[in-house]
């Protein structure tokens, strides 16, 4: 195991999803080349391995389709978007309220700005 392994935000989110669906800590640690302690620290939110990295809208949609939540830097705290794969609806959460909708539209400006981030 390389003690210098740096995980991306996407990998950290994937680790949390894997724990949520019942994968064992040992299997997750082995898969990502990290220690079991590190895997459980990520699961419990005790340690962030990297800061959120801003990305473009295509990366944000790739995250959405994997079931992760995303937001834009300009959105208010607590606002984020996720895609519910079971219902096939987008879910926007804002101020503790969630709103479902079938389509998610972006302006040309929204698509050009690289301020999308993964919600952890």
Backbone bond lengths (Angstrom), bond angles and torsions (degrees), N, CA, C in turn:
res aa  C-N    CA-C-N  psi(-1)  N-CA   C-N-CA  omega(-1)  CA-C   N-CA-C  phi
1 X - - - 1.456 - - 1.529 109.06 -
2 X 1.315 116.38 131.03 1.458 122.79 179.29 1.521 108.60 -86.87
3 X 1.320 116.57 115.51 1.465 120.05 -177.91 1.526 112.09 -70.21
4 X 1.338 116.76 -8.36 1.459 120.68 -179.66 1.516 112.50 -97.66
5 X 1.312 119.20 11.49 1.463 121.86 -178.68 1.529 109.13 -60.15
6 X 1.320 115.52 129.80 1.461 121.94 175.98 1.518 107.72 -112.11
7 X 1.301 116.51 123.14 1.459 121.37 -179.82 1.516 110.08 -93.75
8 X 1.314 115.81 143.68 1.462 120.23 174.22 1.524 109.06 -80.67
9 X 1.311 116.25 167.04 1.468 120.43 175.89 1.525 110.48 -59.44
10 X 1.327 115.98 -38.46 1.455 120.52 -179.78 1.535 110.58 -63.87
11 X 1.329 117.57 -40.35 1.461 120.74 178.80 1.529 110.94 -66.96
12 X 1.332 117.12 -40.22 1.463 121.03 178.07 1.527 109.68 -61.38
13 X 1.332 116.76 -45.07 1.467 120.66 178.30 1.527 110.47 -63.35
14 X 1.335 116.69 -39.64 1.466 120.25 179.45 1.526 110.66 -64.72
15 X 1.325 117.54 -39.10 1.461 121.03 177.48 1.522 110.01 -59.92
16 X 1.316 117.07 -43.93 1.470 120.44 179.62 1.522 111.34 -64.55
17 X 1.326 116.93 -38.86 1.468 120.70 177.42 1.527 109.86 -65.00
18 X 1.330 117.13 -43.80 1.465 120.65 -179.85 1.527 111.84 -60.54
19 X 1.324 116.77 -41.38 1.471 119.70 175.02 1.524 110.03 -62.52
20 X 1.333 116.53 -43.23 1.470 120.68 -177.44 1.524 112.51 -62.63
21 X 1.331 116.90 -31.09 1.465 119.21 -179.72 1.527 112.36 -91.95
22 X 1.350 117.35 4.03 1.450 120.37 171.21 1.510 117.34 102.87
23 X 1.332 119.13 6.17 1.468 119.18 176.08 1.531 109.45 -65.84
24 X 1.322 116.03 151.31 1.466 119.85 -179.44 1.522 110.26 -81.06
25 X 1.319 114.89 153.70 1.460 120.58 177.55 1.515 112.09 -59.98
26 X 1.327 116.48 -38.41 1.463 120.89 -179.84 1.528 111.14 -62.76
27 X 1.331 116.33 -45.01 1.466 120.48 -179.70 1.531 110.98 -64.69
28 X 1.311 116.06 -40.84 1.462 120.65 -179.87 1.524 110.37 -66.31
29 X 1.327 117.03 -46.54 1.460 120.96 179.53 1.524 111.13 -59.44
30 X 1.310 116.45 -43.85 1.463 121.18 179.64 1.537 110.37 -63.76
31 X 1.321 116.24 -42.72 1.469 121.10 -177.99 1.526 112.39 -61.61
32 X 1.340 116.57 -38.37 1.463 120.73 -176.02 1.528 113.50 -100.09
33 X 1.333 117.38 -1.79 1.459 120.42 178.56 1.517 113.74 69.34
34 X 1.338 115.34 35.38 1.468 120.65 179.53 1.524 108.82 -121.72
35 X 1.312 116.03 169.11 1.462 119.54 178.82 1.529 110.07 -77.07
36 X 1.312 115.57 159.58 1.462 120.87 176.75 1.528 110.13 -61.80
37 X 1.319 116.73 -39.45 1.468 121.52 178.25 1.525 110.44 -60.36
38 X 1.334 115.91 -43.87 1.463 120.37 179.38 1.528 110.79 -63.80
39 X 1.329 117.09 -41.86 1.467 121.12 178.90 1.525 110.85 -59.18
40 X 1.333 117.09 -45.79 1.464 119.91 -179.55 1.527 112.23 -70.89
41 X 1.338 116.82 -30.86 1.463 119.37 175.69 1.529 110.14 -63.90
42 X 1.329 116.14 -40.09 1.471 120.17 177.29 1.525 109.66 -65.92
43 X 1.334 116.91 -45.07 1.472 120.99 179.56 1.525 110.86 -56.22
44 X 1.326 115.97 -42.73 1.462 120.82 -175.49 1.521 113.42 -87.74
45 X 1.328 116.78 2.85 1.463 120.05 177.44 1.506 113.94 71.85
46 X 1.332 117.45 17.71 1.460 120.50 -177.23 1.516 112.92 -80.92
47 X 1.325 116.05 -16.21 1.451 118.31 -173.25 1.517 109.77 -147.07
48 X 1.289 115.82 127.46 1.467 120.20 170.65 1.500 107.33 -103.04
49 X 1.293 116.71 128.64 1.457 119.68 -175.70 1.522 112.86 -84.56
50 X 1.323 118.24 -27.56 1.457 121.48 178.75 1.520 108.69 -145.65
51 X 1.301 116.22 156.78 1.454 119.63 174.19 1.519 109.18 -75.53
52 X 1.328 115.64 156.54 1.458 119.17 176.66 1.515 108.95 -59.08
53 X 1.303 115.30 136.24 1.452 120.26 177.98 1.517 107.89 -108.26
54 X 1.298 115.24 132.72 1.456 119.17 179.06 1.512 109.83 -74.86
55 X 1.313 114.47 147.98 1.449 119.07 -176.18 1.512 109.76 -145.10
56 X 1.323 115.62 175.89 1.457 119.96 -179.72 1.524 110.74 -88.11
57 X 1.314 115.69 175.45 1.453 120.53 -174.15 1.532 111.81 -66.56
58 X 1.331 118.37 -31.69 1.470 118.22 179.89 1.521 110.66 -66.70
59 X 1.322 118.49 -37.22 1.461 121.50 176.15 1.532 109.63 -67.28
60 X 1.331 116.51 -39.68 1.463 120.34 178.41 1.524 110.63 -60.85
61 X 1.333 117.77 -41.64 1.459 119.94 178.96 1.524 111.36 -68.97
62 X 1.312 117.61 -33.76 1.467 119.70 175.30 1.525 109.34 -62.43
63 X 1.341 117.13 -42.25 1.470 120.80 176.57 1.529 109.91 -62.70
64 X 1.343 116.59 -45.24 1.465 120.47 -179.58 1.524 111.57 -57.34
65 X 1.310 116.61 -46.17 1.455 120.18 -177.09 1.520 112.90 -67.76
66 X 1.318 117.33 -18.42 1.466 121.12 174.62 1.528 111.04 -86.83
67 X 1.325 116.83 -4.38 1.462 120.55 177.56 1.516 115.09 98.41
68 X 1.333 117.56 6.45 1.462 120.78 179.83 1.529 110.15 -87.17
69 X 1.313 116.15 158.25 1.455 121.46 176.04 1.531 108.95 -92.35
70 X 1.331 116.36 145.46 1.455 122.20 178.25 1.517 109.65 -131.92
71 X 1.314 114.50 162.44 1.456 120.63 176.54 1.513 108.54 -151.34
72 X 1.302 115.52 167.35 1.460 120.68 172.29 1.505 108.10 -104.93
73 X 1.320 115.99 150.07 1.454 121.31 -178.54 1.528 111.73 -60.07
74 X 1.323 117.62 -30.56 1.464 121.18 -177.35 1.529 112.96 -80.87
75 X 1.326 118.15 -8.58 1.461 120.53 179.54 1.520 109.93 -75.20
76 X 1.313 115.77 156.77 1.460 121.56 177.61 1.532 110.42 -65.09
77 X 1.324 116.94 155.56 1.467 120.34 174.80 1.523 108.94 -58.25
78 X 1.308 116.41 138.70 1.456 120.99 179.36 1.513 114.20 87.02
79 X 1.323 118.21 -2.57 1.465 121.71 176.69 1.517 109.01 -95.64
80 X 1.303 115.95 128.70 1.459 119.82 175.83 1.520 109.74 -157.35
81 X 1.314 114.29 165.30 1.453 122.37 -177.28 1.517 108.26 -124.39
82 X 1.316 116.68 139.00 1.456 120.55 173.37 1.521 108.40 -141.67
83 X 1.313 115.68 162.20 1.459 121.55 178.83 1.514 108.33 -112.86
84 X 1.318 116.51 121.92 1.458 122.12 178.32 1.523 107.66 -88.01
85 X 1.334 116.07 107.91 1.460 120.27 -174.84 1.522 112.62 -69.09
86 X 1.325 117.95 -25.44 1.464 119.47 179.19 1.522 111.35 -72.93
87 X 1.311 116.31 -48.89 1.474 119.43 -178.72 1.529 112.09 -85.53
88 X 1.328 116.47 -13.34 1.462 123.09 -176.79 1.522 111.97 59.34
89 X 1.323 114.77 39.57 1.460 121.23 178.00 1.527 109.34 -123.70
90 X 1.329 115.79 150.24 1.449 120.73 170.18 1.523 107.49 -82.84
91 X 1.309 116.64 143.00 1.462 121.69 179.58 1.525 107.79 -123.77
92 X 1.315 115.90 118.82 1.460 121.72 177.44 1.522 107.35 -102.74
93 X 1.310 116.28 125.82 1.459 120.84 178.06 1.523 108.61 -110.94
94 X 1.318 115.66 130.68 1.453 122.01 -179.81 1.517 108.40 -149.88
95 X 1.313 116.29 129.04 1.474 121.91 178.81 1.524 111.77 53.33
96 X 1.317 117.21 38.18 1.451 121.78 177.34 1.524 115.20 80.29
97 X 1.319 117.65 -5.68 1.467 122.23 178.62 1.519 108.95 -101.76
98 X 1.329 116.30 142.38 1.460 121.02 178.14 1.518 109.93 -114.70
99 X 1.333 115.15 140.03 1.451 122.05 -178.67 1.530 108.25 -127.70
100 X 1.339 116.37 127.18 1.463 121.51 178.45 1.523 109.63 -94.27
101 X 1.323 116.07 142.69 1.452 120.15 171.86 1.516 109.91 -154.03
102 X 1.337 115.59 152.16 1.461 121.50 -175.07 1.510 112.46 -78.93
103 X 1.314 117.76 -36.20 1.455 121.97 -176.59 1.515 110.66 -115.76
104 X 1.296 115.14 145.64 1.459 121.17 175.02 1.519 106.31 -124.82
105 X 1.327 116.36 114.55 1.457 120.64 -175.50 1.523 110.37 -106.59
106 X 1.319 114.65 143.04 1.453 121.86 177.90 1.516 109.50 -125.41
107 X 1.316 115.55 144.24 1.461 119.12 173.58 1.525 108.40 -80.58
108 X 1.312 115.85 167.48 1.465 120.15 176.21 1.514 111.28 -59.05
109 X 1.325 117.07 -37.10 1.461 121.05 178.82 1.524 110.61 -65.23
110 X 1.348 116.79 -43.63 1.467 120.43 178.08 1.528 110.99 -57.39
111 X 1.320 115.80 -37.78 1.459 119.89 -177.26 1.524 112.23 -74.07
112 X 1.316 116.98 -24.56 1.461 120.71 -176.44 1.526 112.85 -87.53
113 X 1.317 117.11 -18.79 1.464 120.10 -175.05 1.526 110.00 -88.95
114 X 1.302 115.69 133.89 1.469 121.83 -177.06 1.530 111.12 -101.13
115 X 1.325 116.91 59.49 1.464 119.12 178.79 1.523 112.68 -121.00
116 X 1.331 116.99 25.95 1.468 122.07 177.76 1.502 108.96 -81.17
117 X 1.330 116.93 143.02 1.470 120.33 177.44 1.514 110.61 -141.24
118 X 1.305 114.45 155.23 1.451 122.70 178.11 1.518 108.53 -80.69
119 X 1.325 118.25 132.26 1.467 122.11 177.92 1.513 107.81 -85.94
120 X 1.323 116.56 128.81 1.466 120.39 -178.25 1.503 111.29 -113.04
